[in-house]
Amino acid sequence: MPGEKKILIIDDDRDYGDALRVVLENSGYEVEHVLNIRDGRKSLEESRPNLIILDVMMDKHTDGFDLCYELKHDEACREIPILMVTAVTEKTGFKFSPETDGEYLEADDYVAKPVPVAELLSRVNKMIG
């Protein structure tokens, strides 16, 4: 059981983020879901989660990438694992992964939306167990 580990979801899709929140809370995690980068930054100023689940494309197509880069270069946040979720493959046909694109994309892991519940929990548990 994960215990008191906190996950911050930053995703502008309210329904998807809320569904993730319910799944993760039912698995024993404390979860906060915010709808934009600004609120994500505010949350990170107030507390440090054990994991960030970050959507790639929000208001701007690069929002998730930009925030990921910023966090991985911030002394206070660089150790927080980031799981990026995206529908970019579905929308653009572009695929990426940490194995092939890790030097350019600094997230710790990537998963395509919609992610099956078992896969989501497996990845989260692997990242912060």
MMTF fields as JSON, N, C-alpha, C and O atoms, coordinates in Angstrom:
{
  "mmtfVersion": "1.0.0",
  "mmtfProducer": "UNKNOWN",
  "numBonds": 515,
  "numAtoms": 516,
  "numGroups": 129,
  "numChains": 1,
  "numModels": 1,
  "chainsPerModel": [1],
  "groupsPerChain": [129],
  "chainIdList": ["A"],
  "bondAtomList": [4, 2, 8, 6, 12, 10, 16, 14, 20, 18, 24, 22, 28, 26, 32, 30, 36, 34, 40, 38, 44, 42, 48, 46, 52, 50, 56, 54, 60, 58, 64, 62, 68, 66, 72, 70, 76, 74, 80, 78, 84, 82, 88, 86, 92, 90, 96, 94, 100, 98, 104, 102, 108, 106, 112, 110, 116, 114, 120, 118, 124, 122, 128, 126, 132, 130, 136, 134, 140, 138, 144, 142, 148, 146, 152, 150, 156, 154, 160, 158, 164, 162, 168, 166, 172, 170, 176, 174, 180, 178, 184, 182, 188, 186, 192, 190, 196, 194, 200, 198, 204, 202, 208, 206, 212, 210, 216, 214, 220, 218, 224, 222, 228, 226, 232, 230, 236, 234, 240, 238, 244, 242, 248, 246, 252, 250, 256, 254, 260, 258, 264, 262, 268, 266, 272, 270, 276, 274, 280, 278, 284, 282, 288, 286, 292, 290, 296, 294, 300, 298, 304, 302, 308, 306, 312, 310, 316, 314, 320, 318, 324, 322, 328, 326, 332, 330, 336, 334, 340, 338, 344, 342, 348, 346, 352, 350, 356, 354, 360, 358, 364, 362, 368, 366, 372, 370, 376, 374, 380, 378, 384, 382, 388, 386, 392, 390, 396, 394, 400, 398, 404, 402, 408, 406, 412, 410, 416, 414, 420, 418, 424, 422, 428, 426, 432, 430, 436, 434, 440, 438, 444, 442, 448, 446, 452, 450, 456, 454, 460, 458, 464, 462, 468, 466, 472, 470, 476, 474, 480, 478, 484, 482, 488, 486, 492, 490, 496, 494, 500, 498, 504, 502, 508, 506, 512, 510],
  "bondOrderList": [1, 1, 1, 1, 1, 1, 1, 1, 1, 1, 1, 1, 1, 1, 1, 1, 1, 1, 1, 1, 1, 1, 1, 1, 1, 1, 1, 1, 1, 1, 1, 1, 1, 1, 1, 1, 1, 1, 1, 1, 1, 1, 1, 1, 1, 1, 1, 1, 1, 1, 1, 1, 1, 1, 1, 1, 1, 1, 1, 1, 1, 1, 1, 1, 1, 1, 1, 1, 1, 1, 1, 1, 1, 1, 1, 1, 1, 1, 1, 1, 1, 1, 1, 1, 1, 1, 1, 1, 1, 1, 1, 1, 1, 1, 1, 1, 1, 1, 1, 1, 1, 1, 1, 1, 1, 1, 1, 1, 1, 1, 1, 1, 1, 1, 1, 1, 1, 1, 1, 1, 1, 1, 1, 1, 1, 1, 1, 1],
  "groupList": [{"groupName": "MET", "atomNameList": ["N", "CA", "C", "O"], "elementList": ["N", "C", "C", "O"], "formalChargeList": [0, 0, 0, 0], "bondAtomList": [1, 0, 2, 1, 3, 2], "bondOrderList": [1, 1, 2], "singleLetterCode": "M", "chemCompType": "L-PEPTIDE LINKING"}, {"groupName": "PRO", "atomNameList": ["N", "CA", "C", "O"], "elementList": ["N", "C", "C", "O"], "formalChargeList": [0, 0, 0, 0], "bondAtomList": [1, 0, 2, 1, 3, 2], "bondOrderList": [1, 1, 2], "singleLetterCode": "P", "chemCompType": "L-PEPTIDE LINKING"}, {"groupName": "GLY", "atomNameList": ["N", "CA", "C", "O"], "elementList": ["N", "C", "C", "O"], "formalChargeList": [0, 0, 0, 0], "bondAtomList": [1, 0, 2, 1, 3, 2], "bondOrderList": [1, 1, 2], "singleLetterCode": "G", "chemCompType": "PEPTIDE LINKING"}, {"groupName": "GLU", "atomNameList": ["N", "CA", "C", "O"], "elementList": ["N", "C", "C", "O"], "formalChargeList": [0, 0, 0, 0], "bondAtomList": [1, 0, 2, 1, 3, 2], "bondOrderList": [1, 1, 2], "singleLetterCode": "E", "chemCompType": "L-PEPTIDE LINKING"}, {"groupName": "LYS", "atomNameList": ["N", "CA", "C", "O"], "elementList": ["N", "C", "C", "O"], "formalChargeList": [0, 0, 0, 0], "bondAtomList": [1, 0, 2, 1, 3, 2], "bondOrderList": [1, 1, 2], "singleLetterCode": "K", "chemCompType": "L-PEPTIDE LINKING"}, {"groupName": "ILE", "atomNameList": ["N", "CA", "C", "O"], "elementList": ["N", "C", "C", "O"], "formalChargeList": [0, 0, 0, 0], "bondAtomList": [1, 0, 2, 1, 3, 2], "bondOrderList": [1, 1, 2], "singleLetterCode": "I", "chemCompType": "L-PEPTIDE LINKING"}, {"groupName": "LEU", "atomNameList": ["N", "CA", "C", "O"], "elementList": ["N", "C", "C", "O"], "formalChargeList": [0, 0, 0, 0], "bondAtomList": [1, 0, 2, 1, 3, 2], "bondOrderList": [1, 1, 2], "singleLetterCode": "L", "chemCompType": "L-PEPTIDE LINKING"}, {"groupName": "ASP", "atomNameList": ["N", "CA", "C", "O"], "elementList": ["N", "C", "C", "O"], "formalChargeList": [0, 0, 0, 0], "bondAtomList": [1, 0, 2, 1, 3, 2], "bondOrderList": [1, 1, 2], "singleLetterCode": "D", "chemCompType": "L-PEPTIDE LINKING"}, {"groupName": "ARG", "atomNameList": ["N", "CA", "C", "O"], "elementList": ["N", "C", "C", "O"], "formalChargeList": [0, 0, 0, 0], "bondAtomList": [1, 0, 2, 1, 3, 2], "bondOrderList": [1, 1, 2], "singleLetterCode": "R", "chemCompType": "L-PEPTIDE LINKING"}, {"groupName": "TYR", "atomNameList": ["N", "CA", "C", "O"], "elementList": ["N", "C", "C", "O"], "formalChargeList": [0, 0, 0, 0], "bondAtomList": [1, 0, 2, 1, 3, 2], "bondOrderList": [1, 1, 2], "singleLetterCode": "Y", "chemCompType": "L-PEPTIDE LINKING"}, {"groupName": "ALA", "atomNameList": ["N", "CA", "C", "O"], "elementList": ["N", "C", "C", "O"], "formalChargeList": [0, 0, 0, 0], "bondAtomList": [1, 0, 2, 1, 3, 2], "bondOrderList": [1, 1, 2], "singleLetterCode": "A", "chemCompType": "L-PEPTIDE LINKING"}, {"groupName": "VAL", "atomNameList": ["N", "CA", "C", "O"], "elementList": ["N", "C", "C", "O"], "formalChargeList": [0, 0, 0, 0], "bondAtomList": [1, 0, 2, 1, 3, 2], "bondOrderList": [1, 1, 2], "singleLetterCode": "V", "chemCompType": "L-PEPTIDE LINKING"}, {"groupName": "ASN", "atomNameList": ["N", "CA", "C", "O"], "elementList": ["N", "C", "C", "O"], "formalChargeList": [0, 0, 0, 0], "bondAtomList": [1, 0, 2, 1, 3, 2], "bondOrderList": [1, 1, 2], "singleLetterCode": "N", "chemCompType": "L-PEPTIDE LINKING"}, {"groupName": "SER", "atomNameList": ["N", "CA", "C", "O"], "elementList": ["N", "C", "C", "O"], "formalChargeList": [0, 0, 0, 0], "bondAtomList": [1, 0, 2, 1, 3, 2], "bondOrderList": [1, 1, 2], "singleLetterCode": "S", "chemCompType": "L-PEPTIDE LINKING"}, {"groupName": "HIS", "atomNameList": ["N", "CA", "C", "O"], "elementList": ["N", "C", "C", "O"], "formalChargeList": [0, 0, 0, 0], "bondAtomList": [1, 0, 2, 1, 3, 2], "bondOrderList": [1, 1, 2], "singleLetterCode": "H", "chemCompType": "L-PEPTIDE LINKING"}, {"groupName": "THR", "atomNameList": ["N", "CA", "C", "O"], "elementList": ["N", "C", "C", "O"], "formalChargeList": [0, 0, 0, 0], "bondAtomList": [1, 0, 2, 1, 3, 2], "bondOrderList": [1, 1, 2], "singleLetterCode": "T", "chemCompType": "L-PEPTIDE LINKING"}, {"groupName": "PHE", "atomNameList": ["N", "CA", "C", "O"], "elementList": ["N", "C", "C", "O"], "formalChargeList": [0, 0, 0, 0], "bondAtomList": [1, 0, 2, 1, 3, 2], "bondOrderList": [1, 1, 2], "singleLetterCode": "F", "chemCompType": "L-PEPTIDE LINKING"}, {"groupName": "CYS", "atomNameList": ["N", "CA", "C", "O"], "elementList": ["N", "C", "C", "O"], "formalChargeList": [0, 0, 0, 0], "bondAtomList": [1, 0, 2, 1, 3, 2], "bondOrderList": [1, 1, 2], "singleLetterCode": "C", "chemCompType": "L-PEPTIDE LINKING"}],
  "groupTypeList": [0, 1, 2, 3, 4, 4, 5, 6, 5, 5, 7, 7, 7, 8, 7, 9, 2, 7, 10, 6, 8, 11, 11, 6, 3, 12, 13, 2, 9, 3, 11, 3, 14, 11, 6, 12, 5, 8, 7, 2, 8, 4, 13, 6, 3, 3, 13, 8, 1, 12, 6, 5, 5, 6, 7, 11, 0, 0, 7, 4, 14, 15, 7, 2, 16, 7, 6, 17, 9, 3, 6, 4, 14, 7, 3, 10, 17, 8, 3, 5, 1, 5, 6, 0, 11, 15, 10, 11, 15, 3, 4, 15, 2, 16, 4, 16, 13, 1, 3, 15, 7, 2, 3, 9, 6, 3, 10, 7, 7, 9, 11, 10, 4, 1, 11, 1, 11, 10, 3, 6, 6, 13, 8, 11, 12, 4, 0, 5, 2],
  "groupIdList": [1, 2, 3, 4, 5, 6, 7, 8, 9, 10, 11, 12, 13, 14, 15, 16, 17, 18, 19, 20, 21, 22, 23, 24, 25, 26, 27, 28, 29, 30, 31, 32, 33, 34, 35, 36, 37, 38, 39, 40, 41, 42, 43, 44, 45, 46, 47, 48, 49, 50, 51, 52, 53, 54, 55, 56, 57, 58, 59, 60, 61, 62, 63, 64, 65, 66, 67, 68, 69, 70, 71, 72, 73, 74, 75, 76, 77, 78, 79, 80, 81, 82, 83, 84, 85, 86, 87, 88, 89, 90, 91, 92, 93, 94, 95, 96, 97, 98, 99, 100, 101, 102, 103, 104, 105, 106, 107, 108, 109, 110, 111, 112, 113, 114, 115, 116, 117, 118, 119, 120, 121, 122, 123, 124, 125, 126, 127, 128, 129],
  "secStructList": [7, 7, 7, 1, 7, 3, 3, 3, 3, 3, 7, 1, 7, 2, 2, 2, 2, 2, 2, 2, 2, 2, 2, 2, 2, 2, 6, 6, 7, 3, 3, 3, 3, 3, 1, 1, 2, 2, 2, 2, 2, 2, 2, 2, 2, 2, 7, 7, 7, 1, 3, 3, 3, 3, 3, 1, 7, 1, 1, 1, 6, 6, 2, 2, 2, 2, 2, 2, 2, 2, 2, 2, 6, 7, 6, 6, 6, 6, 6, 1, 7, 3, 3, 3, 3, 3, 7, 2, 2, 2, 2, 2, 7, 7, 7, 7, 7, 2, 2, 2, 2, 6, 6, 6, 7, 7, 7, 1, 3, 3, 3, 3, 1, 1, 7, 7, 2, 2, 2, 2, 2, 2, 2, 2, 2, 2, 2, 2, 7],
  "xCoordList": [0.838, 0.0, 0.876, 1.808, 0.601, 1.447, 1.525, 2.529, 0.507, 0.559, 0.262, -0.682, 1.068, 0.807, 1.527, 1.824, 1.803, 2.503, 1.548, 0.41, 2.047, 1.216, 1.558, 2.726, 0.517, 0.659, -0.047, -1.185, 0.647, 0.068, -0.211, 0.702, -1.475, -1.87, -2.065, -2.834, -1.362, -1.546, -2.054, -1.292, -3.353, -3.99, -5.215, -6.06, -5.321, -6.438, -7.739, -8.783, -7.689, -8.891, -9.473, -9.011, -10.488, -11.069, -11.539, -11.259, -12.246, -12.777, -11.663, -11.714, -10.662, -9.555, -8.774, -8.463, -8.468, -7.74, -8.506, -7.925, -9.805, -10.623, -10.685, -10.681, -10.741, -10.738, -9.417, -9.413, -8.295, -6.995, -6.974, -6.501, -7.496, -7.51, -8.253, -7.762, -9.422, -10.223, -9.476, -9.423, -8.904, -8.161, -7.0, -6.788, -6.258, -5.081, -5.468, -4.817, -6.511, -6.969, -7.457, -7.199, -8.157, -8.624, -7.472, -7.649, -6.297, -5.099, -4.243, -3.141, -4.75, -4.088, -3.234, -2.581, -3.226, -2.426, -3.249, -4.471, -2.566, -3.167, -2.963, -1.842, -4.026, -3.942, -4.535, -5.591, -3.831, -4.347, -4.362, -3.391, -5.474, -5.582, -5.776, -6.711, -4.891, -5.043, -5.165, -4.721, -5.774, -6.14, -5.189, -5.388, -4.159, -3.258, -1.878, -1.683, -0.946, 0.445, 0.575, 1.312, -0.132, -0.051, -0.434, 0.266, -1.55, -1.973, -1.021, -0.838, -0.419, 0.582, 1.788, 2.283, 2.258, 3.392, 3.026, 3.829, 1.817, 1.371, 1.353, 1.806, 0.837, 0.805, 2.212, 2.449, 3.141, 4.525, 5.223, 6.157, 4.783, 5.329, 4.869, 5.586, 3.661, 3.068, 3.499, 3.623, 3.727, 4.141, 4.823, 4.689, 5.55, 6.276, 5.624, 5.604, 5.091, 4.531, 5.637, 6.791, 5.273, 6.211, 6.274, 7.222, 5.257, 5.172, 4.305, 3.325, 4.683, 3.856, 3.411, 4.232, 2.102, 1.555, 1.186, 0.322, 1.85, 1.798, 1.344, 1.935, 0.289, -0.175, 0.815, 1.368, 1.036, 1.967, 1.367, 1.978, 0.176, -0.413, -1.588, -2.566, -1.473, -2.569, -2.901, -3.202, -2.855, -3.179, -2.297, -2.775, -0.997, -0.06, 0.367, 0.388, 0.704, 1.105, 2.375, 2.643, 3.15, 4.412, 4.368, 5.397, 3.205, 3.115, 3.746, 4.553, 3.391, 3.913, 5.411, 6.116, 5.91, 7.351, 8.081, 9.128, 7.503, 8.138, 8.221, 9.262, 7.119, 7.126, 8.067, 8.787, 8.069, 8.964, 10.415, 11.178, 10.794, 12.155, 12.477, 13.535, 11.542, 11.724, 11.939, 12.845, 11.116, 11.212, 12.492, 13.103, 12.902, 14.115, 15.387, 16.469, 15.26, 16.395, 16.262, 17.03, 15.298, 15.066, 15.61, 15.186, 16.53, 17.174, 16.147, 16.341, 15.065, 14.08, 13.17, 12.58, 13.046, 12.071, 12.672, 11.964, 13.94, 14.517, 14.414, 14.424, 14.315, 14.255, 12.837, 12.658, 11.832, 10.45, 10.25, 10.438, 9.873, 9.639, 8.43, 7.442, 8.533, 7.45, 7.027, 7.837, 5.73, 5.108, 4.29, 3.29, 4.716, 3.961, 2.913, 3.183, 1.706, 0.611, 0.235, 0.241, -0.09, -0.361, -1.248, -1.239, -1.999, -2.761, -2.099, -2.72, -0.828, -0.145, -0.044, -0.143, 0.15, 0.24, -1.07, -1.089, -2.165, -3.489, -3.766, -4.358, -3.339, -3.635, -2.679, -3.069, -1.41, -0.414, 0.298, 0.905, 0.236, 0.981, 2.415, 3.146, 2.827, 4.184, 4.288, 3.46, 5.306, 5.535, 6.861, 7.806, 6.918, 8.168, 8.216, 7.189, 9.442, 9.623, 10.927, 11.818, 11.056, 12.314, 13.485, 14.627, 13.216, 14.293, 14.914, 16.133, 14.08, 14.597, 14.803, 15.605, 14.099, 14.136, 14.529, 14.317, 15.098, 15.394, 16.297, 16.15, 17.24, 18.146, 17.448, 17.944, 16.316, 15.585, 14.381, 14.001, 13.803, 12.591, 12.938, 13.331, 12.797, 13.365, 12.435, 12.808, 11.253, 10.355, 10.937, 11.741, 10.528, 11.02, 10.309, 10.869, 9.073, 8.326, 7.225, 6.848, 6.716, 5.669, 4.635, 4.965, 3.378, 2.318, 1.273, 0.987, 0.714, -0.295, -1.673, -2.012, -2.46, -3.856, -4.681, -4.356, -5.711, -6.022, -5.151, -4.898, -4.707, -3.843, -4.705, -5.519, -4.543, -5.279, -4.927, -3.779, -5.89, -5.704, -4.541, -3.713, -4.47, -3.393, -2.026, -1.084, -1.907, -0.632, -0.285, 0.862, -1.279, -1.054, -0.533, 0.478, -1.226, -0.821, 0.547, 1.33, 0.841, 2.149, 3.255, 4.271, 3.052, 4.066, 4.225, 5.344, 3.1, 3.158, 3.867, 4.751, 3.492, 4.125, 5.613, 6.408, 5.994, 7.411, 8.178, 9.334, 7.505, 8.172, 8.278, 9.285, 7.226, 7.243, 6.814, 6.808, 6.452, 6.078, 5.597, 5.261],
  "yCoordList": [-1.193, 0.0, 1.247, 1.338, 2.205, 3.371, 4.251, 4.938, 4.257, 5.091, 6.541, 6.853, 7.41, 8.843, 9.519, 10.711, 8.811, 9.414, 10.289, 9.912, 11.472, 12.471, 12.542, 12.532, 12.613, 12.753, 14.034, 14.297, 14.819, 16.018, 15.726, 15.394, 15.849, 15.696, 17.095, 17.894, 17.388, 18.656, 18.296, 17.86, 18.484, 18.086, 18.961, 19.062, 19.593, 20.491, 19.768, 20.406, 18.467, 17.67, 17.274, 16.331, 18.012, 17.822, 16.383, 15.786, 15.831, 14.473, 13.434, 12.546, 13.545, 12.587, 12.697, 11.689, 13.917, 14.131, 13.628, 13.036, 13.863, 13.379, 11.853, 11.246, 11.24, 9.769, 9.224, 8.261, 9.833, 9.424, 9.588, 8.714, 10.722, 11.0, 9.913, 9.432, 9.52, 8.495, 7.165, 6.511, 6.767, 5.502, 5.518, 4.555, 6.616, 6.702, 6.808, 6.206, 7.563, 7.642, 6.284, 5.902, 5.556, 4.219, 3.24, 2.171, 3.603, 2.776, 3.259, 2.756, 4.23, 4.662, 5.91, 6.281, 6.566, 7.777, 9.012, 9.022, 10.044, 11.367, 12.071, 12.11, 12.63, 13.173, 14.576, 14.848, 15.456, 16.78, 16.894, 16.535, 17.398, 17.605, 19.089, 19.7, 19.669, 21.052, 21.072, 20.15, 22.136, 22.181, 22.969, 23.021, 23.581, 24.376, 24.492, 24.161, 24.964, 25.088, 26.068, 25.812, 27.163, 28.18, 27.585, 27.788, 26.845, 26.232, 25.112, 24.864, 24.439, 23.427, 24.04, 23.501, 25.167, 25.863, 26.308, 26.184, 26.822, 27.278, 26.107, 26.243, 24.97, 23.794, 23.365, 22.992, 23.419, 23.027, 23.996, 23.608, 25.245, 26.202, 25.865, 26.108, 25.301, 25.019, 23.67, 23.529, 22.686, 21.362, 20.599, 20.936, 19.572, 18.757, 17.382, 16.634, 17.044, 15.705, 14.676, 15.026, 13.415, 12.329, 12.012, 11.38, 12.454, 12.201, 13.278, 13.734, 13.678, 14.581, 13.814, 13.242, 13.807, 13.284, 14.517, 15.301, 14.677, 15.924, 15.679, 14.878, 16.381, 16.319, 17.086, 18.101, 16.606, 17.26, 18.532, 19.599, 18.419, 19.555, 20.111, 19.412, 21.385, 22.063, 23.333, 23.261, 24.51, 25.753, 25.92, 26.208, 25.729, 25.719, 24.278, 23.494, 23.93, 22.549, 22.142, 20.951, 23.106, 22.785, 22.965, 22.829, 23.267, 23.543, 22.455, 22.752, 21.205, 20.11, 19.967, 19.79, 20.043, 19.96, 21.104, 20.907, 22.309, 23.48, 23.337, 23.608, 22.91, 22.76, 21.632, 21.767, 20.543, 19.432, 19.908, 19.614, 20.631, 21.154, 22.058, 21.948, 22.951, 23.889, 23.14, 23.474, 22.138, 21.401, 20.585, 20.513, 19.972, 19.148, 19.987, 19.448, 21.314, 22.215, 23.093, 24.038, 22.785, 23.513, 22.667, 21.529, 23.22, 22.502, 21.876, 20.756, 22.592, 22.121, 21.024, 20.272, 20.92, 19.996, 18.894, 17.959, 18.972, 18.064, 16.596, 15.748, 16.274, 14.865, 14.294, 13.089, 15.138, 14.647, 13.931, 14.54, 12.646, 11.953, 12.526, 12.93, 12.551, 13.07, 11.985, 11.449, 11.676, 10.774, 11.647, 12.239, 11.726, 12.534, 11.665, 10.536, 12.218, 11.545, 12.411, 13.64, 11.748, 12.538, 11.81, 10.584, 12.604, 12.106, 12.595, 12.583, 13.027, 13.595, 12.589, 12.979, 11.316, 10.312, 10.233, 10.182, 10.223, 10.161, 11.403, 11.306, 12.57, 13.821, 14.125, 14.745, 13.685, 14.095, 12.939, 13.129, 11.747, 10.623, 10.572, 9.636, 11.564, 11.642, 10.781, 10.896, 9.915, 9.07, 9.438, 9.831, 9.302, 9.512, 8.603, 8.153, 8.341, 7.49, 7.86, 8.42, 7.558, 7.872, 7.075, 7.531, 5.893, 5.067, 5.691, 5.672, 6.239, 6.768, 8.275, 8.795, 8.979, 10.442, 11.053, 12.245, 10.254, 10.697, 11.901, 12.7, 12.054, 13.19, 14.505, 15.573, 14.444, 15.648, 15.884, 17.023, 14.805, 14.882, 14.404, 13.252, 15.264, 14.99, 14.326, 14.165, 13.939, 13.23, 11.864, 11.321, 11.322, 10.008, 8.866, 7.781, 9.108, 8.099, 8.795, 9.928, 8.102, 8.627, 7.543, 6.358, 7.951, 7.002, 7.707, 8.89, 6.951, 7.506, 7.446, 6.478, 8.493, 8.514, 7.755, 7.788, 7.088, 6.744, 5.572, 4.641, 5.63, 4.571, 3.573, 3.983, 2.284, 1.292, 1.42, 1.702, 1.216, 1.385, 0.547, 1.043, -0.703, -1.58, -1.041, -1.097, -0.522, 0.038, 1.306, 1.502, 2.162, 3.383, 3.039, 3.583, 2.14, 1.783, 1.124, 1.355, 0.317, -0.319, 0.727, 0.656, 1.682, 2.72, 3.598, 3.918, 3.987, 4.808, 4.048, 4.596, 2.806, 2.009, 1.821, 1.819, 1.664, 1.509, 2.805, 2.778, 3.936, 5.223, 5.645, 6.22, 5.355, 5.827, 4.769, 5.021, 3.576, 2.426, 2.705, 1.782],
  "zCoordList": [0.0, 0.0, 0.0, 0.799, -0.873, -1.02, 0.224, 0.413, 1.075, 2.269, 1.95, 1.223, 2.493, 2.391, 1.229, 1.306, 0.193, -0.932, -1.731, -2.011, -2.09, -2.762, -4.24, -4.627, -5.057, -6.505, -6.94, -6.552, -7.749, -8.344, -9.815, -10.572, -10.217, -11.623, -12.198, -11.661, -13.297, -14.01, -15.392, -16.255, -15.593, -16.852, -17.058, -16.168, -18.219, -18.49, -18.829, -18.957, -18.974, -19.217, -17.861, -17.219, -17.447, -16.106, -15.891, -14.851, -16.864, -16.704, -16.602, -15.751, -17.466, -17.443, -16.129, -15.495, -15.735, -14.486, -13.276, -12.366, -13.267, -12.147, -12.123, -11.052, -13.295, -13.354, -12.812, -12.046, -13.205, -12.665, -11.148, -10.422, -10.684, -9.25, -8.488, -7.467, -8.964, -8.294, -8.252, -7.21, -9.379, -9.441, -8.446, -7.709, -8.437, -7.573, -6.087, -5.233, -5.788, -4.395, -3.91, -2.769, -4.765, -4.391, -4.205, -3.621, -4.7, -4.522, -3.351, -3.134, -2.605, -1.384, -1.474, -0.498, -2.627, -2.78, -2.421, -2.566, -1.953, -1.797, -3.129, -3.638, -3.704, -5.06, -5.116, -4.544, -5.817, -6.142, -7.658, -8.324, -8.205, -9.652, -9.914, -9.396, -10.718, -11.152, -12.662, -13.345, -13.18, -14.597, -15.494, -16.708, -14.912, -15.743, -15.102, -13.933, -15.89, -15.468, -14.296, -13.344, -14.374, -13.308, -11.961, -10.969, -11.921, -10.66, -10.242, -9.05, -11.216, -10.905, -10.208, -9.218, -10.728, -10.099, -8.681, -7.756, -8.523, -7.202, -6.218, -5.082, -6.649, -5.792, -5.392, -4.243, -6.34, -6.065, -5.116, -4.414, -5.087, -4.12, -2.704, -1.733, -2.599, -1.296, -0.726, 0.49, -1.578, -1.102, -2.227, -3.403, -1.838, -2.813, -2.911, -1.933, -4.087, -4.257, -4.445, -4.69, -4.328, -4.608, -6.097, -6.563, -6.845, -8.277, -8.914, -8.326, -10.13, -10.932, -12.169, -12.886, -12.411, -13.665, -14.483, -14.091, -15.621, -16.372, -17.806, -18.53, -18.205, -19.59, -20.466, -20.041, -21.675, -22.584, -23.173, -23.11, -23.744, -24.453, -23.665, -23.401, -23.293, -22.6, -23.366, -24.558, -22.71, -23.424, -24.664, -25.761, -24.45, -25.578, -25.78, -24.832, -27.0, -27.28, -26.545, -26.386, -26.102, -25.435, -23.916, -23.255, -23.356, -21.915, -21.061, -20.181, -21.307, -20.496, -20.637, -19.643, -21.872, -22.099, -21.396, -20.779, -21.503, -20.893, -19.379, -18.781, -18.758, -17.301, -16.88, -15.891, -17.606, -17.297, -17.32, -16.4, -18.351, -18.468, -17.284, -16.665, -16.985, -15.868, -14.55, -13.787, -14.286, -13.026, -12.936, -11.87, -14.033, -14.019, -13.915, -13.68, -14.091, -13.939, -12.692, -12.512, -11.842, -10.591, -9.441, -9.243, -8.703, -7.593, -6.639, -6.167, -6.359, -5.385, -5.933, -5.157, -7.252, -7.845, -8.698, -9.072, -9.012, -10.02, -9.667, -10.559, -8.386, -7.982, -8.004, -7.829, -8.216, -8.269, -9.601, -10.655, -9.579, -10.847, -11.585, -10.973, -12.901, -13.743, -14.723, -15.479, -14.686, -15.653, -16.595, -16.188, -17.854, -18.816, -19.48, -19.89, -19.579, -20.275, -21.469, -21.393, -22.566, -23.752, -24.748, -24.855, -25.458, -26.6, -27.888, -28.951, -27.792, -28.946, -30.088, -31.252, -29.789, -30.851, -31.611, -32.841, -30.864, -31.47, -32.314, -33.389, -31.829, -32.513, -33.656, -34.646, -33.523, -34.515, -35.2, -36.254, -34.624, -35.159, -34.669, -34.991, -33.896, -33.364, -32.11, -31.206, -32.054, -30.882, -30.247, -30.93, -28.915, -28.22, -27.015, -26.506, -26.565, -25.394, -24.714, -25.353, -23.427, -22.749, -23.308, -23.246, -23.851, -24.399, -25.647, -25.814, -26.514, -27.777, -27.762, -28.538, -26.898, -26.92, -25.587, -25.365, -24.701, -23.343, -23.234, -22.308, -24.171, -24.056, -24.4, -24.042, -25.081, -25.449, -24.534, -24.264, -24.075, -23.261, -21.856, -21.669, -20.891, -19.579, -18.581, -17.419, -18.987, -18.074, -17.745, -18.503, -16.625, -16.204, -16.916, -17.067, -17.356, -18.089, -18.876, -18.575, -19.888, -20.762, -20.972, -21.019, -21.1, -21.405, -22.267, -22.084, -23.208, -24.106, -23.46, -22.78, -23.681, -23.248, -24.271, -25.458, -23.861, -22.474, -22.025, -22.791, -20.799, -20.273, -19.501, -18.674, -19.751, -18.966, -17.479, -17.136, -16.618, -15.175, -14.658, -13.894, -15.061, -14.572, -14.972, -14.182, -16.188, -16.635, -15.859, -15.459, -15.65, -14.876, -13.482, -13.039, -12.8, -11.44, -11.42, -10.499, -12.409, -12.486, -12.619, -11.928, -13.498, -13.703, -12.468, -12.067, -11.865, -10.654, -9.543, -8.884, -9.331, -8.271, -8.524, -7.584, -9.789, -10.127, -9.827, -9.404, -10.057, -9.879, -8.419, -8.005, -7.633, -6.232, -5.231, -4.026, -5.721, -4.918, -3.588, -2.847]
}
